Amino acid sequence: MPFHLQTLEKFYTAATEDNRISTVHISLYMGLYYCSMRNGFENPISFSSTNLMRIAKISSRSTYNRTIKALHEYGYIKYIPSYNPYLGSLVYL
């Protein structure tokens, strides 16, 4: 099985058992996975929060920030925020 599919399977297997994970976390992770797919599954992924929020159907900035930080804290991603509006944040899946 290709590495990118193993990554997705690992996420869903862990998320299924993790009561902290909600539909918002899954939606955001899938948005990140989509961005990764669009970039040839290279790590890290560079993205803008505005674009990722649109892809994941998250309309609240606070929900986005809380959710991406939670995915990082729970160990599902490695998140490196960018505070520069011209540079995207980085995520390792």
N, CA, C and O atoms as a GROMACS GRO file, in nm:
protein
  372
    1MET      N    1   0.085  -0.118   0.000
    1MET     CA    2   0.000   0.000   0.000
    1MET      C    3   0.090   0.124   0.000
    1MET      O    4   0.185   0.132   0.078
    2PRO      N    5   0.059   0.220  -0.087
    2PRO     CA    6   0.139   0.344  -0.092
    2PRO      C    7   0.138   0.417   0.043
    2PRO      O    8   0.042   0.407   0.120
    3PHE      N    9   0.246   0.491   0.068
    3PHE     CA   10   0.263   0.559   0.196
    3PHE      C   11   0.148   0.655   0.226
    3PHE      O   12   0.102   0.661   0.340
    4HIS      N   13   0.101   0.730   0.125
    4HIS     CA   14  -0.005   0.827   0.151
    4HIS      C   15  -0.135   0.758   0.192
    4HIS      O   16  -0.211   0.814   0.271
    5LEU      N   17  -0.162   0.640   0.141
    5LEU     CA   18  -0.281   0.566   0.184
    5LEU      C   19  -0.262   0.507   0.323
    5LEU      O   20  -0.358   0.496   0.400
    6GLN      N   21  -0.139   0.469   0.355
    6GLN     CA   22  -0.110   0.421   0.491
    6GLN      C   23  -0.131   0.533   0.591
    6GLN      O   24  -0.181   0.510   0.701
    7THR      N   25  -0.092   0.655   0.554
    7THR     CA   26  -0.109   0.771   0.641
    7THR      C   27  -0.258   0.795   0.668
    7THR      O   28  -0.297   0.818   0.782
    8LEU      N   29  -0.339   0.789   0.564
    8LEU     CA   30  -0.482   0.810   0.580
    8LEU      C   31  -0.546   0.697   0.662
    8LEU      O   32  -0.630   0.724   0.748
    9GLU      N   33  -0.505   0.574   0.637
    9GLU     CA   34  -0.558   0.461   0.714
    9GLU      C   35  -0.520   0.472   0.861
    9GLU      O   36  -0.601   0.445   0.949
   10LYS      N   37  -0.396   0.512   0.887
   10LYS     CA   38  -0.348   0.529   1.025
   10LYS      C   39  -0.430   0.637   1.097
   10LYS      O   40  -0.468   0.620   1.213
   11PHE      N   41  -0.457   0.749   1.027
   11PHE     CA   42  -0.537   0.854   1.087
   11PHE      C   43  -0.676   0.804   1.124
   11PHE      O   44  -0.720   0.822   1.237
   12TYR      N   45  -0.745   0.741   1.029
   12TYR     CA   46  -0.882   0.696   1.055
   12TYR      C   47  -0.887   0.587   1.162
   12TYR      O   48  -0.981   0.583   1.241
   13THR      N   49  -0.790   0.500   1.164
   13THR     CA   50  -0.787   0.396   1.266
   13THR      C   51  -0.773   0.459   1.404
   13THR      O   52  -0.844   0.421   1.497
   14ALA      N   53  -0.682   0.554   1.418
   14ALA     CA   54  -0.661   0.621   1.547
   14ALA      C   55  -0.780   0.710   1.582
   14ALA      O   56  -0.825   0.710   1.697
   15ALA      N   57  -0.832   0.785   1.486
   15ALA     CA   58  -0.942   0.878   1.512
   15ALA      C   59  -1.069   0.805   1.554
   15ALA      O   60  -1.147   0.856   1.634
   16THR      N   61  -1.089   0.686   1.501
   16THR     CA   62  -1.207   0.608   1.537
   16THR      C   63  -1.210   0.576   1.686
   16THR      O   64  -1.316   0.572   1.747
   17GLU      N   65  -1.094   0.553   1.742
   17GLU     CA   66  -1.083   0.516   1.884
   17GLU      C   67  -1.063   0.636   1.976
   17GLU      O   68  -1.071   0.622   2.098
   18ASP      N   69  -1.038   0.753   1.920
   18ASP     CA   70  -1.005   0.872   1.998
   18ASP      C   71  -1.131   0.957   2.017
   18ASP      O   72  -1.179   1.018   1.921
   19ASN      N   73  -1.184   0.961   2.137
   19ASN     CA   74  -1.307   1.035   2.165
   19ASN      C   75  -1.290   1.187   2.156
   19ASN      O   76  -1.390   1.260   2.155
   20ARG      N   77  -1.168   1.235   2.150
   20ARG     CA   78  -1.144   1.379   2.137
   20ARG      C   79  -1.167   1.428   1.994
   20ARG      O   80  -1.187   1.547   1.972
   21ILE      N   81  -1.164   1.337   1.898
   21ILE     CA   82  -1.175   1.373   1.756
   21ILE      C   83  -1.321   1.386   1.715
   21ILE      O   84  -1.401   1.295   1.736
   22SER      N   85  -1.353   1.501   1.656
   22SER     CA   86  -1.489   1.528   1.610
   22SER      C   87  -1.490   1.541   1.457
   22SER      O   88  -1.387   1.528   1.391
   23THR      N   89  -1.607   1.567   1.404
   23THR     CA   90  -1.619   1.584   1.259
   23THR      C   91  -1.538   1.704   1.209
   23THR      O   92  -1.490   1.703   1.095
   24VAL      N   93  -1.522   1.805   1.291
   24VAL     CA   94  -1.442   1.922   1.251
   24VAL      C   95  -1.295   1.882   1.235
   24VAL      O   96  -1.230   1.924   1.140
   25HIS      N   97  -1.244   1.801   1.327
   25HIS     CA   98  -1.106   1.753   1.315
   25HIS      C   99  -1.088   1.671   1.187
   25HIS      O  100  -0.990   1.687   1.115
   26ILE      N  101  -1.184   1.584   1.161
   26ILE     CA  102  -1.176   1.498   1.042
   26ILE      C  103  -1.182   1.583   0.916
   26ILE      O  104  -1.107   1.559   0.822
   27SER      N  105  -1.270   1.681   0.913
   27SER     CA  106  -1.282   1.768   0.798
   27SER      C  107  -1.152   1.845   0.772
   27SER      O  108  -1.107   1.857   0.658
   28LEU      N  109  -1.093   1.896   0.878
   28LEU     CA  110  -0.968   1.970   0.863
   28LEU      C  111  -0.855   1.878   0.818
   28LEU      O  112  -0.776   1.916   0.732
   29TYR      N  113  -0.847   1.759   0.877
   29TYR     CA  114  -0.744   1.664   0.836
   29TYR      C  115  -0.760   1.628   0.688
   29TYR      O  116  -0.662   1.621   0.615
   30MET      N  117  -0.884   1.607   0.646
   30MET     CA  118  -0.907   1.574   0.505
   30MET      C  119  -0.871   1.691   0.414
   30MET      O  120  -0.824   1.670   0.302
   31GLY      N  121  -0.892   1.813   0.461
   31GLY     CA  122  -0.848   1.930   0.385
   31GLY      C  123  -0.696   1.932   0.370
   31GLY      O  124  -0.644   1.963   0.263
   32LEU      N  125  -0.627   1.899   0.479
   32LEU     CA  126  -0.481   1.891   0.473
   32LEU      C  127  -0.436   1.778   0.381
   32LEU      O  128  -0.340   1.794   0.304
   33TYR      N  129  -0.504   1.666   0.388
   33TYR     CA  130  -0.472   1.552   0.302
   33TYR      C  131  -0.492   1.592   0.155
   33TYR      O  132  -0.411   1.556   0.070
   34TYR      N  133  -0.599   1.665   0.126
   34TYR     CA  134  -0.626   1.712  -0.010
   34TYR      C  135  -0.514   1.805  -0.057
   34TYR      O  136  -0.466   1.793  -0.170
   35CYS      N  137  -0.471   1.896   0.030
   35CYS     CA  138  -0.360   1.986  -0.006
   35CYS      C  139  -0.233   1.906  -0.032
   35CYS      O  140  -0.157   1.936  -0.125
   36SER      N  141  -0.211   1.804   0.049
   36SER     CA  142  -0.096   1.716   0.030
   36SER      C  143  -0.104   1.645  -0.104
   36SER      O  144  -0.005   1.636  -0.177
   37MET      N  145  -0.222   1.593  -0.137
   37MET     CA  146  -0.243   1.523  -0.263
   37MET      C  147  -0.214   1.617  -0.381
   37MET      O  148  -0.150   1.577  -0.478
   38ARG      N  149  -0.262   1.741  -0.371
   38ARG     CA  150  -0.241   1.839  -0.479
   38ARG      C  151  -0.094   1.873  -0.498
   38ARG      O  152  -0.054   1.919  -0.605
   39ASN      N  153  -0.012   1.849  -0.394
   39ASN     CA  154   0.132   1.878  -0.400
   39ASN      C  155   0.215   1.752  -0.411
   39ASN      O  156   0.333   1.752  -0.375
   40GLY      N  157   0.155   1.644  -0.461
   40GLY     CA  158   0.231   1.521  -0.482
   40GLY      C  159   0.267   1.448  -0.355
   40GLY      O  160   0.363   1.371  -0.353
   41PHE      N  161   0.192   1.469  -0.248
   41PHE     CA  162   0.212   1.404  -0.119
   41PHE      C  163   0.350   1.432  -0.059
   41PHE      O  164   0.408   1.347   0.008
   42GLU      N  165   0.401   1.552  -0.085
   42GLU     CA  166   0.530   1.590  -0.026
   42GLU      C  167   0.507   1.650   0.112
   42GLU      O  168   0.407   1.718   0.136
   43ASN      N  169   0.600   1.623   0.203
   43ASN     CA  170   0.598   1.683   0.336
   43ASN      C  171   0.711   1.783   0.345
   43ASN      O  172   0.819   1.755   0.294
   44PRO      N  173   0.691   1.897   0.405
   44PRO     CA  174   0.568   1.945   0.465
   44PRO      C  175   0.476   2.006   0.360
   44PRO      O  176   0.518   2.033   0.247
   45ILE      N  177   0.351   2.028   0.398
   45ILE     CA  178   0.253   2.096   0.315
   45ILE      C  179   0.258   2.244   0.354
   45ILE      O  180   0.259   2.278   0.472
   46SER      N  181   0.260   2.331   0.254
   46SER     CA  182   0.250   2.474   0.279
   46SER      C  183   0.111   2.518   0.235
   46SER      O  184   0.067   2.482   0.126
   47PHE      N  185   0.042   2.595   0.318
   47PHE     CA  186  -0.095   2.633   0.287
   47PHE      C  187  -0.131   2.763   0.355
   47PHE      O  188  -0.065   2.805   0.450
   48SER      N  189  -0.237   2.826   0.305
   48SER     CA  190  -0.291   2.943   0.374
   48SER      C  191  -0.412   2.897   0.454
   48SER      O  192  -0.489   2.812   0.409
   49SER      N  193  -0.429   2.954   0.571
   49SER     CA  194  -0.542   2.915   0.656
   49SER      C  195  -0.675   2.948   0.589
   49SER      O  196  -0.771   2.872   0.604
   50THR      N  197  -0.681   3.058   0.517
   50THR     CA  198  -0.805   3.096   0.450
   50THR      C  199  -0.847   2.991   0.348
   50THR      O  200  -0.965   2.953   0.343
   51ASN      N  201  -0.753   2.943   0.269
   51ASN     CA  202  -0.784   2.841   0.170
   51ASN      C  203  -0.821   2.708   0.237
   51ASN      O  204  -0.916   2.641   0.194
   52LEU      N  205  -0.749   2.672   0.340
   52LEU     CA  206  -0.777   2.546   0.410
   52LEU      C  207  -0.914   2.552   0.478
   52LEU      O  208  -0.987   2.453   0.478
   53MET      N  209  -0.949   2.665   0.535
   53MET     CA  210  -1.081   2.680   0.596
   53MET      C  211  -1.192   2.663   0.492
   53MET      O  212  -1.295   2.602   0.520
   54ARG      N  213  -1.170   2.716   0.373
   54ARG     CA  214  -1.269   2.702   0.266
   54ARG      C  215  -1.283   2.556   0.225
   54ARG      O  216  -1.395   2.507   0.208
   55ILE      N  217  -1.172   2.486   0.210
   55ILE     CA  218  -1.174   2.344   0.171
   55ILE      C  219  -1.244   2.260   0.277
   55ILE      O  220  -1.323   2.171   0.244
   56ALA      N  221  -1.214   2.287   0.405
   56ALA     CA  222  -1.268   2.207   0.516
   56ALA      C  223  -1.407   2.253   0.560
   56ALA      O  224  -1.467   2.192   0.649
   57LYS      N  225  -1.458   2.359   0.497
   57LYS     CA  226  -1.591   2.411   0.531
   57LYS      C  227  -1.598   2.461   0.676
   57LYS      O  228  -1.698   2.440   0.745
   58ILE      N  229  -1.491   2.527   0.718
   58ILE     CA  230  -1.486   2.587   0.852
   58ILE      C  231  -1.497   2.737   0.833
   58ILE      O  232  -1.413   2.798   0.765
   59SER      N  233  -1.599   2.798   0.892
   59SER     CA  234  -1.621   2.941   0.871
   59SER      C  235  -1.568   3.028   0.984
   59SER      O  236  -1.553   3.149   0.967
   60SER      N  237  -1.539   2.970   1.097
   60SER     CA  238  -1.493   3.046   1.212
   60SER      C  239  -1.342   3.033   1.230
   60SER      O  240  -1.288   2.922   1.236
   61ARG      N  241  -1.274   3.148   1.236
   61ARG     CA  242  -1.129   3.149   1.256
   61ARG      C  243  -1.092   3.083   1.388
   61ARG      O  244  -0.992   3.010   1.395
   62SER      N  245  -1.170   3.106   1.493
   62SER     CA  246  -1.138   3.046   1.624
   62SER      C  247  -1.155   2.894   1.620
   62SER      O  248  -1.077   2.822   1.682
   63THR      N  249  -1.255   2.844   1.548
   63THR     CA  250  -1.272   2.699   1.534
   63THR      C  251  -1.154   2.640   1.459
   63THR      O  252  -1.101   2.535   1.497
   64TYR      N  253  -1.112   2.706   1.353
   64TYR     CA  254  -0.997   2.660   1.276
   64TYR      C  255  -0.872   2.654   1.365
   64TYR      O  256  -0.804   2.552   1.369
   65ASN      N  257  -0.843   2.764   1.435
   65ASN     CA  258  -0.723   2.768   1.520
   65ASN      C  259  -0.727   2.661   1.629
   65ASN      O  260  -0.627   2.593   1.652
   66ARG      N  261  -0.839   2.648   1.694
   66ARG     CA  262  -0.854   2.548   1.800
   66ARG      C  263  -0.834   2.406   1.744
   66ARG      O  264  -0.769   2.323   1.807
   67THR      N  265  -0.891   2.380   1.628
   67THR     CA  266  -0.887   2.246   1.570
   67THR      C  267  -0.749   2.209   1.519
   67THR      O  268  -0.703   2.097   1.542
   68ILE      N  269  -0.682   2.300   1.450
   68ILE     CA  270  -0.549   2.266   1.398
   68ILE      C  271  -0.449   2.249   1.513
   68ILE      O  272  -0.360   2.164   1.506
   69LYS      N  273  -0.463   2.331   1.617
   69LYS     CA  274  -0.376   2.315   1.734
   69LYS      C  275  -0.403   2.183   1.804
   69LYS      O  276  -0.310   2.118   1.852
   70ALA      N  277  -0.530   2.142   1.811
   70ALA     CA  278  -0.565   2.015   1.875
   70ALA      C  279  -0.506   1.898   1.796
   70ALA      O  280  -0.451   1.806   1.856
   71LEU      N  281  -0.517   1.901   1.663
   71LEU     CA  282  -0.459   1.793   1.583
   71LEU      C  283  -0.309   1.783   1.607
   71LEU      O  284  -0.253   1.673   1.610
   72HIS      N  285  -0.244   1.897   1.624
   72HIS     CA  286  -0.100   1.898   1.654
   72HIS      C  287  -0.075   1.841   1.794
   72HIS      O  288   0.011   1.754   1.812
   73GLU      N  289  -0.149   1.889   1.892
   73GLU     CA  290  -0.129   1.843   2.031
   73GLU      C  291  -0.158   1.694   2.046
   73GLU      O  292  -0.092   1.626   2.125
   74TYR      N  293  -0.256   1.642   1.973
   74TYR     CA  294  -0.292   1.501   1.982
   74TYR      C  295  -0.197   1.412   1.902
   74TYR      O  296  -0.207   1.289   1.910
   75GLY      N  297  -0.106   1.472   1.826
   75GLY     CA  298  -0.006   1.394   1.754
   75GLY      C  299  -0.046   1.349   1.614
   75GLY      O  300   0.022   1.266   1.554
   76TYR      N  301  -0.155   1.401   1.560
   76TYR     CA  302  -0.198   1.362   1.426
   76TYR      C  303  -0.121   1.435   1.316
   76TYR      O  304  -0.103   1.382   1.207
   77ILE      N  305  -0.076   1.556   1.346
   77ILE     CA  306   0.002   1.636   1.252
   77ILE      C  307   0.112   1.707   1.330
   77ILE      O  308   0.109   1.715   1.453
   78LYS      N  309   0.210   1.758   1.255
   78LYS     CA  310   0.308   1.851   1.312
   78LYS      C  311   0.281   1.984   1.245
   78LYS      O  312   0.301   1.999   1.124
   79TYR      N  313   0.237   2.081   1.323
   79TYR     CA  314   0.194   2.212   1.273
   79TYR      C  315   0.297   2.318   1.306
   79TYR      O  316   0.335   2.335   1.422
   80ILE      N  317   0.342   2.389   1.204
   80ILE     CA  318   0.437   2.499   1.220
   80ILE      C  319   0.371   2.624   1.163
   80ILE      O  320   0.374   2.647   1.042
   81PRO      N  321   0.310   2.705   1.251
   81PRO     CA  322   0.237   2.823   1.202
   81PRO      C  323   0.330   2.929   1.146
   81PRO      O  324   0.445   2.944   1.188
   82SER      N  325   0.278   3.003   1.050
   82SER     CA  326   0.348   3.118   0.994
   82SER      C  327   0.267   3.241   1.029
   82SER      O  328   0.146   3.246   1.007
   83TYR      N  329   0.333   3.338   1.082
   83TYR     CA  330   0.264   3.462   1.117
   83TYR      C  331   0.288   3.569   1.010
   83TYR      O  332   0.252   3.686   1.027
   84ASN      N  333   0.349   3.527   0.901
   84ASN     CA  334   0.375   3.615   0.787
   84ASN      C  335   0.263   3.594   0.684
   84ASN      O  336   0.242   3.481   0.639
   85PRO      N  337   0.190   3.700   0.647
   85PRO     CA  338   0.078   3.683   0.554
   85PRO      C  339   0.121   3.638   0.414
   85PRO      O  340   0.036   3.594   0.336
   86TYR      N  341   0.249   3.649   0.381
   86TYR     CA  342   0.297   3.609   0.250
   86TYR      C  343   0.351   3.467   0.246
   86TYR      O  344   0.374   3.411   0.138
   87LEU      N  345   0.373   3.408   0.362
   87LEU     CA  346   0.422   3.271   0.370
   87LEU      C  347   0.315   3.183   0.432
   87LEU      O  348   0.250   3.223   0.529
   88GLY      N  349   0.296   3.065   0.378
   88GLY     CA  350   0.198   2.975   0.434
   88GLY      C  351   0.252   2.902   0.555
   88GLY      O  352   0.374   2.890   0.573
   89SER      N  353   0.162   2.853   0.637
   89SER     CA  354   0.201   2.767   0.748
   89SER      C  355   0.244   2.632   0.692
   89SER      O  356   0.215   2.600   0.577
   90LEU      N  357   0.312   2.553   0.775
   90LEU     CA  358   0.358   2.421   0.732
   90LEU      C  359   0.296   2.313   0.819
   90LEU      O  360   0.276   2.332   0.939
   91VAL      N  361   0.264   2.201   0.757
   91VAL     CA  362   0.212   2.084   0.830
   91VAL      C  363   0.278   1.960   0.774
   91VAL      O  364   0.290   1.942   0.652
   92TYR      N  365   0.321   1.874   0.864
   92TYR     CA  366   0.366   1.739   0.828
   92TYR      C  367   0.254   1.644   0.867
   92TYR      O  368   0.206   1.645   0.980
   93LEU      N  369   0.211   1.560   0.771
   93LEU     CA  370   0.110   1.458   0.801
   93LEU      C  371   0.178   1.335   0.855
   93LEU      O  372   0.112   1.236   0.887
   0.00000   0.00000   0.00000
